[in-house]
Amino acid sequence: MSNSVLKLEKVGRTFKQGPETLEILDNVDLQIKPGEIVALLGQSGAGKSTLLQIAGLLEPPTSGRVIIAQTDCTKASDKRRTEMRRDKIGFVYQFHHLLPEFSALENVMMPNLIAGISRSVSKQKATALLTKMGLEHRLSHRPAKLSGGEQQRVAIARALANDPALLLADEPTGNLDEQTAELVFANFMDLVRQHNVAALVATHNRDLAKRMDRIVQVRDHMLIEE
């Protein structure tokens, strides 16, 4: 798997709590290649979110290496980590975190505009992504005028706006009813496949997990492949 988009090597993460050291992750290895969607399972508090934050360069590991798109980011500067997050990584959370004062189209344009891409190109890309998500009739609507499922689909489109190599999703359908979750997940899978993105998806929904390419589980501080 030399072409792996995400490669975690012997990753460990501990936290100090007073005189005690809490071990969250130990000796974690993981590789995800382009177009592969991997489900991340584990009980609440097991370390799923910590693993996602390490993979997304939001916090450093205590030990081990984090390699994204063949770039070793383990000891990268804050500036370089920010650049990698902007250019190589997309994030989708349980709650959409859309900017309420902007339309669906403007929310999806935002990552491109921040990256210095022209407004016309940003608009074209955002329109195409939202159309793929079945939201071409909702481009001008602000988040408050969108349903929960529509808001999450906008968030997924926004995460893919900068053509990331890696997509990290933390319970992307966890705040939706079963029928809406099914629709959003189907849209999510289709878009990830179309863009050939490597995706790591934390979920409690085992039925959804079984539809992904692989399942890995955080258990006893380690990552176990099912």
Phi, psi and omega in degrees: 000050181292342179267016182302135176282317177243130177223116174254128182239114174052041184284132174232152177215123176235157177230143175273130175229093187064229179280351185265152173249120180265125178267122180258311179230146182218120170059045183275127174242136179201137174227137177227130183261168180304136178080358182266134180246117185246128177274136179246112181251166178157150179293159176303132181086001183285336179123011181299311182294323177298317179297318178297320180293324177292315179297329180270008178062029177269339171211148184276153173285156173286329178210163178092186185232147175238116183240123181235124181051047178066013177250122177284111185258005189303315183245024181293151177292164178302320180297315181292322178296320177297317178298318180294319177298320181292319190264334190240347189232135172246146182237136172231129182248172179299319176258139193294330180055039175283153178279117191294335184275357181245153178288170176304314180300315182294324178298319181284331177291332191307311181301322178293318180296319178296327180280359176091011178280144185299157182296322182294317179292319178300318180295318180297314181294317181295319179297317180297317180295315181292327176294319177298331179272005179076026184243024183297337180270002184238015187303321186269358182279139174279161184308322182297339180264002181254150174287170179300318179294321178294319178300318182290326176294324174297318180297322178294316177300318179298321181295335182260003186299323183266019179051057181292157173277332185231133176242127179246126183233129181248102181050056187295341177243011187293342183256014186243154174291167189301315182293316180293320178301320179298315180296313182296319181295320178298316176299317180300310181300314181300315184291320178298317179297315182299323183268358178055042182269145169277129185231137174240119189238111175280131181206156171260354185270101184292330178297318176292320181301322182294341180271354176273176187287323182214159174236129172237149184228134173277118181214128180054044176074357183246164179254120184243131178272133181272000000 
